[in-house]
Amino acid sequence: HEYMQAADLIITKPGGLTTAESLATGTAMVVVNPYPGQEMRNTDNLLENGCAIKCNDLYLLGGKLQTLLRDGRLTKMQKNSKKYGNAEACFEIVDTIAGGDYDYLE
């Protein structure tokens, strides 16, 4: 968690925990080689909300990073990630469970 907070962006696969932590810390993502299924859905969600870019070919990664740093999108992606994420989500889940508030299941 501390490393991700210190990072400007991460280059990663978009697994559930990595995606959640990235959003909670407001860290922009460069998504590489997502697996079909959940990782592809996470990727679509991140791209649609302006929190990430996708790199399908690692040979092009350097150029994509240079462009991202030059055109100002990195700052916007970080803001989008922070806005879209919820650093308090785990506490809200525990409070809901502990409080017996299961109305959402009906």
Rosetta constraint file for C-alpha pairs under 8 A:
AtomPair CA 1 CA 5 HARMONIC 6.27 0.50
AtomPair CA 1 CA 21 HARMONIC 7.12 0.50
AtomPair CA 1 CA 25 HARMONIC 7.94 0.50
AtomPair CA 2 CA 6 HARMONIC 6.31 0.50
AtomPair CA 3 CA 7 HARMONIC 6.32 0.50
AtomPair CA 4 CA 9 HARMONIC 7.95 0.50
AtomPair CA 4 CA 10 HARMONIC 7.60 0.50
AtomPair CA 4 CA 21 HARMONIC 7.85 0.50
AtomPair CA 4 CA 22 HARMONIC 7.05 0.50
AtomPair CA 4 CA 25 HARMONIC 7.02 0.50
AtomPair CA 4 CA 27 HARMONIC 6.85 0.50
AtomPair CA 5 CA 25 HARMONIC 5.63 0.50
AtomPair CA 5 CA 26 HARMONIC 7.67 0.50
AtomPair CA 5 CA 27 HARMONIC 6.92 0.50
AtomPair CA 7 CA 27 HARMONIC 6.91 0.50
AtomPair CA 8 CA 27 HARMONIC 6.13 0.50
AtomPair CA 8 CA 28 HARMONIC 6.74 0.50
AtomPair CA 8 CA 78 HARMONIC 7.80 0.50
AtomPair CA 9 CA 27 HARMONIC 5.35 0.50
AtomPair CA 9 CA 28 HARMONIC 4.56 0.50
AtomPair CA 9 CA 29 HARMONIC 5.45 0.50
AtomPair CA 9 CA 30 HARMONIC 7.25 0.50
AtomPair CA 9 CA 74 HARMONIC 7.94 0.50
AtomPair CA 9 CA 78 HARMONIC 7.97 0.50
AtomPair CA 10 CA 27 HARMONIC 7.06 0.50
AtomPair CA 10 CA 28 HARMONIC 6.46 0.50
AtomPair CA 10 CA 29 HARMONIC 4.99 0.50
AtomPair CA 10 CA 30 HARMONIC 6.07 0.50
AtomPair CA 11 CA 29 HARMONIC 5.98 0.50
AtomPair CA 11 CA 30 HARMONIC 4.64 0.50
AtomPair CA 11 CA 31 HARMONIC 6.09 0.50
AtomPair CA 11 CA 32 HARMONIC 7.03 0.50
AtomPair CA 12 CA 29 HARMONIC 7.12 0.50
AtomPair CA 12 CA 30 HARMONIC 6.30 0.50
AtomPair CA 12 CA 31 HARMONIC 5.38 0.50
AtomPair CA 12 CA 32 HARMONIC 5.88 0.50
AtomPair CA 13 CA 18 HARMONIC 7.91 0.50
AtomPair CA 13 CA 31 HARMONIC 5.51 0.50
AtomPair CA 13 CA 32 HARMONIC 5.42 0.50
AtomPair CA 13 CA 33 HARMONIC 6.41 0.50
AtomPair CA 13 CA 34 HARMONIC 5.61 0.50
AtomPair CA 13 CA 39 HARMONIC 7.43 0.50
AtomPair CA 14 CA 18 HARMONIC 6.28 0.50
AtomPair CA 14 CA 19 HARMONIC 5.56 0.50
AtomPair CA 14 CA 31 HARMONIC 6.24 0.50
AtomPair CA 14 CA 32 HARMONIC 7.87 0.50
AtomPair CA 14 CA 34 HARMONIC 6.35 0.50
AtomPair CA 14 CA 39 HARMONIC 5.34 0.50
AtomPair CA 14 CA 40 HARMONIC 7.89 0.50
AtomPair CA 14 CA 42 HARMONIC 6.25 0.50
AtomPair CA 14 CA 43 HARMONIC 6.39 0.50
AtomPair CA 15 CA 19 HARMONIC 5.92 0.50
AtomPair CA 15 CA 38 HARMONIC 7.55 0.50
AtomPair CA 15 CA 39 HARMONIC 5.64 0.50
AtomPair CA 15 CA 42 HARMONIC 7.51 0.50
AtomPair CA 16 CA 20 HARMONIC 6.09 0.50
AtomPair CA 16 CA 38 HARMONIC 7.89 0.50
AtomPair CA 16 CA 39 HARMONIC 7.55 0.50
AtomPair CA 16 CA 42 HARMONIC 7.62 0.50
AtomPair CA 17 CA 21 HARMONIC 6.08 0.50
AtomPair CA 18 CA 22 HARMONIC 6.00 0.50
AtomPair CA 19 CA 23 HARMONIC 6.21 0.50
AtomPair CA 19 CA 42 HARMONIC 7.50 0.50
AtomPair CA 20 CA 24 HARMONIC 6.09 0.50
AtomPair CA 20 CA 85 HARMONIC 7.33 0.50
AtomPair CA 21 CA 25 HARMONIC 6.11 0.50
AtomPair CA 22 CA 26 HARMONIC 5.93 0.50
AtomPair CA 22 CA 27 HARMONIC 4.93 0.50
AtomPair CA 22 CA 28 HARMONIC 6.94 0.50
AtomPair CA 22 CA 29 HARMONIC 7.37 0.50
AtomPair CA 22 CA 81 HARMONIC 7.40 0.50
AtomPair CA 22 CA 85 HARMONIC 7.96 0.50
AtomPair CA 23 CA 27 HARMONIC 6.29 0.50
AtomPair CA 23 CA 28 HARMONIC 7.92 0.50
AtomPair CA 23 CA 81 HARMONIC 5.02 0.50
AtomPair CA 23 CA 82 HARMONIC 5.79 0.50
AtomPair CA 23 CA 84 HARMONIC 6.65 0.50
AtomPair CA 23 CA 85 HARMONIC 4.22 0.50
AtomPair CA 23 CA 86 HARMONIC 6.93 0.50
AtomPair CA 23 CA 87 HARMONIC 7.68 0.50
AtomPair CA 24 CA 81 HARMONIC 7.72 0.50
AtomPair CA 24 CA 82 HARMONIC 6.42 0.50
AtomPair CA 24 CA 85 HARMONIC 4.88 0.50
AtomPair CA 24 CA 86 HARMONIC 5.26 0.50
AtomPair CA 24 CA 87 HARMONIC 4.27 0.50
AtomPair CA 24 CA 88 HARMONIC 7.95 0.50
AtomPair CA 25 CA 81 HARMONIC 7.87 0.50
AtomPair CA 25 CA 82 HARMONIC 6.40 0.50
AtomPair CA 25 CA 85 HARMONIC 7.69 0.50
AtomPair CA 25 CA 87 HARMONIC 6.91 0.50
AtomPair CA 26 CA 78 HARMONIC 5.30 0.50
AtomPair CA 26 CA 79 HARMONIC 6.60 0.50
AtomPair CA 26 CA 80 HARMONIC 7.54 0.50
AtomPair CA 26 CA 81 HARMONIC 4.68 0.50
AtomPair CA 26 CA 82 HARMONIC 3.78 0.50
AtomPair CA 26 CA 83 HARMONIC 7.54 0.50
AtomPair CA 26 CA 85 HARMONIC 7.06 0.50
AtomPair CA 27 CA 77 HARMONIC 7.98 0.50
AtomPair CA 27 CA 78 HARMONIC 5.44 0.50
AtomPair CA 27 CA 81 HARMONIC 6.30 0.50
AtomPair CA 27 CA 82 HARMONIC 7.25 0.50
AtomPair CA 28 CA 51 HARMONIC 5.63 0.50
AtomPair CA 28 CA 52 HARMONIC 5.77 0.50
AtomPair CA 28 CA 74 HARMONIC 6.92 0.50
AtomPair CA 28 CA 77 HARMONIC 5.48 0.50
AtomPair CA 28 CA 78 HARMONIC 4.90 0.50
AtomPair CA 28 CA 81 HARMONIC 6.27 0.50
AtomPair CA 29 CA 51 HARMONIC 6.52 0.50
AtomPair CA 29 CA 52 HARMONIC 4.54 0.50
AtomPair CA 29 CA 53 HARMONIC 6.57 0.50
AtomPair CA 30 CA 52 HARMONIC 5.55 0.50
AtomPair CA 30 CA 53 HARMONIC 5.06 0.50
AtomPair CA 30 CA 54 HARMONIC 5.60 0.50
AtomPair CA 30 CA 55 HARMONIC 6.82 0.50
AtomPair CA 31 CA 43 HARMONIC 7.03 0.50
AtomPair CA 31 CA 52 HARMONIC 6.78 0.50
AtomPair CA 31 CA 53 HARMONIC 6.18 0.50
AtomPair CA 31 CA 54 HARMONIC 4.64 0.50
AtomPair CA 31 CA 55 HARMONIC 6.10 0.50
AtomPair CA 32 CA 54 HARMONIC 6.10 0.50
AtomPair CA 32 CA 55 HARMONIC 5.27 0.50
AtomPair CA 32 CA 56 HARMONIC 6.10 0.50
AtomPair CA 32 CA 57 HARMONIC 7.94 0.50
AtomPair CA 32 CA 58 HARMONIC 7.70 0.50
AtomPair CA 33 CA 55 HARMONIC 7.51 0.50
AtomPair CA 33 CA 56 HARMONIC 6.19 0.50
AtomPair CA 34 CA 39 HARMONIC 5.20 0.50
AtomPair CA 34 CA 40 HARMONIC 5.67 0.50
AtomPair CA 34 CA 43 HARMONIC 7.32 0.50
AtomPair CA 35 CA 39 HARMONIC 5.37 0.50
AtomPair CA 35 CA 40 HARMONIC 6.17 0.50
AtomPair CA 36 CA 40 HARMONIC 5.33 0.50
AtomPair CA 37 CA 41 HARMONIC 6.33 0.50
AtomPair CA 38 CA 42 HARMONIC 6.05 0.50
AtomPair CA 39 CA 43 HARMONIC 6.05 0.50
AtomPair CA 40 CA 44 HARMONIC 6.20 0.50
AtomPair CA 41 CA 45 HARMONIC 6.18 0.50
AtomPair CA 42 CA 46 HARMONIC 6.12 0.50
AtomPair CA 43 CA 47 HARMONIC 6.07 0.50
AtomPair CA 43 CA 52 HARMONIC 7.86 0.50
AtomPair CA 43 CA 54 HARMONIC 7.79 0.50
AtomPair CA 44 CA 48 HARMONIC 6.01 0.50
AtomPair CA 45 CA 49 HARMONIC 6.23 0.50
AtomPair CA 46 CA 50 HARMONIC 6.19 0.50
AtomPair CA 46 CA 51 HARMONIC 5.09 0.50
AtomPair CA 46 CA 52 HARMONIC 5.49 0.50
AtomPair CA 47 CA 51 HARMONIC 6.05 0.50
AtomPair CA 47 CA 52 HARMONIC 5.31 0.50
AtomPair CA 47 CA 53 HARMONIC 6.22 0.50
AtomPair CA 47 CA 54 HARMONIC 7.76 0.50
AtomPair CA 49 CA 80 HARMONIC 6.88 0.50
AtomPair CA 49 CA 81 HARMONIC 7.91 0.50
AtomPair CA 49 CA 84 HARMONIC 7.46 0.50
AtomPair CA 50 CA 76 HARMONIC 7.77 0.50
AtomPair CA 50 CA 77 HARMONIC 5.63 0.50
AtomPair CA 50 CA 80 HARMONIC 5.96 0.50
AtomPair CA 50 CA 81 HARMONIC 7.42 0.50
AtomPair CA 51 CA 77 HARMONIC 4.66 0.50
AtomPair CA 51 CA 78 HARMONIC 6.65 0.50
AtomPair CA 51 CA 80 HARMONIC 5.47 0.50
AtomPair CA 51 CA 81 HARMONIC 4.82 0.50
AtomPair CA 52 CA 77 HARMONIC 6.47 0.50
AtomPair CA 55 CA 60 HARMONIC 7.27 0.50
AtomPair CA 55 CA 61 HARMONIC 6.33 0.50
AtomPair CA 55 CA 64 HARMONIC 7.67 0.50
AtomPair CA 57 CA 61 HARMONIC 6.91 0.50
AtomPair CA 60 CA 64 HARMONIC 6.32 0.50
AtomPair CA 61 CA 65 HARMONIC 6.15 0.50
AtomPair CA 62 CA 66 HARMONIC 6.24 0.50
AtomPair CA 63 CA 67 HARMONIC 6.20 0.50
AtomPair CA 64 CA 68 HARMONIC 6.10 0.50
AtomPair CA 65 CA 69 HARMONIC 6.17 0.50
AtomPair CA 66 CA 70 HARMONIC 6.16 0.50
AtomPair CA 67 CA 71 HARMONIC 5.98 0.50
AtomPair CA 68 CA 72 HARMONIC 6.59 0.50
AtomPair CA 68 CA 73 HARMONIC 5.67 0.50
AtomPair CA 68 CA 74 HARMONIC 5.85 0.50
AtomPair CA 69 CA 73 HARMONIC 7.06 0.50
AtomPair CA 69 CA 74 HARMONIC 6.12 0.50
AtomPair CA 72 CA 76 HARMONIC 7.01 0.50
AtomPair CA 73 CA 77 HARMONIC 5.99 0.50
AtomPair CA 74 CA 78 HARMONIC 6.19 0.50
AtomPair CA 75 CA 79 HARMONIC 6.29 0.50
AtomPair CA 76 CA 80 HARMONIC 6.11 0.50
AtomPair CA 77 CA 81 HARMONIC 6.00 0.50
AtomPair CA 78 CA 82 HARMONIC 6.19 0.50
AtomPair CA 79 CA 83 HARMONIC 6.05 0.50
AtomPair CA 80 CA 84 HARMONIC 5.91 0.50
AtomPair CA 81 CA 85 HARMONIC 5.85 0.50
AtomPair CA 82 CA 86 HARMONIC 7.53 0.50
AtomPair CA 88 CA 92 HARMONIC 6.28 0.50
AtomPair CA 89 CA 93 HARMONIC 6.17 0.50
AtomPair CA 90 CA 94 HARMONIC 6.32 0.50
AtomPair CA 91 CA 95 HARMONIC 6.07 0.50
AtomPair CA 92 CA 96 HARMONIC 6.10 0.50
AtomPair CA 93 CA 97 HARMONIC 6.20 0.50
AtomPair CA 94 CA 98 HARMONIC 5.87 0.50
AtomPair CA 95 CA 99 HARMONIC 5.76 0.50
AtomPair CA 96 CA 100 HARMONIC 6.23 0.50
AtomPair CA 96 CA 101 HARMONIC 5.36 0.50
AtomPair CA 96 CA 102 HARMONIC 7.49 0.50
AtomPair CA 97 CA 101 HARMONIC 6.48 0.50
AtomPair CA 97 CA 102 HARMONIC 7.58 0.50
AtomPair CA 102 CA 106 HARMONIC 7.73 0.50
